């Protein structure tokens, strides 16, 4: 049996529209928030970063650094 014949130009345009809609949804989620919501998100991120940095050991070389020994 033969497969369904499609117009590639129309398929490309449909895919581009779907991609643009996905990007628009992401932008709506990121930019369509109140100032209070943005402040809360920023505060939670800062708090998480601070907790992560508290566990960092000082005086120990990073993984990228090499000891000359």
C-alpha positions in Angstrom: 0.0 0.0 0.0 1.1 3.5 -0.7 1.7 6.0 2.1 -0.3 9.2 2.4 0.9 11.9 0.0 1.7 15.2 1.8 2.8 18.6 0.6 6.3 19.2 2.1 5.9 23.0 1.9 2.7 22.8 4.0 4.2 20.3 6.4 7.2 22.6 7.0 4.9 25.6 7.6 2.8 23.6 10.1 5.9 22.6 11.9 7.2 26.2 12.0 3.8 27.3 13.4 3.9 24.7 16.1 7.5 25.7 17.0 6.5 29.3 17.2 3.5 28.4 19.4 5.7 26.5 21.8 8.1 29.4 22.0 5.2 31.8 22.6 3.9 29.6 25.5 7.4 29.6 27.1 7.5 33.4 26.8 4.1 33.8 28.3 5.1 31.7 31.2 8.4 33.6 31.7 7.2 37.1 31.0 3.5 37.1 31.8 4.0 37.1 35.6 3.4 39.7 38.2 6.2 41.5 39.9 5.5 39.6 43.1 5.8 36.2 41.3 9.1 37.3 39.7 10.4 38.5 43.1 9.4 35.2 44.7 11.1 33.1 42.0 14.3 35.2 42.3 14.3 34.8 46.1 13.9 31.1 45.9 16.6 30.8 43.3 19.0 32.9 45.4 18.2 30.8 48.5 18.9 27.6 46.6 22.2 29.0 45.3 23.2 30.0 48.8 22.4 26.5 50.2 24.5 25.0 47.4 27.4 27.3 48.1 27.3 26.5 51.8 28.2 22.9 51.0 31.3 23.9 49.0 34.6 22.9 50.5 37.3 25.6 50.6 40.9 24.9 50.0 40.2 21.9 47.9 41.1 22.2 44.2 38.3 22.3 41.7 37.8 19.4 39.3 39.2 21.4 36.5 42.4 22.5 38.3 45.5 20.3 38.4 48.0 20.1 41.2 51.7 20.6 40.4 53.2 18.0 42.7 
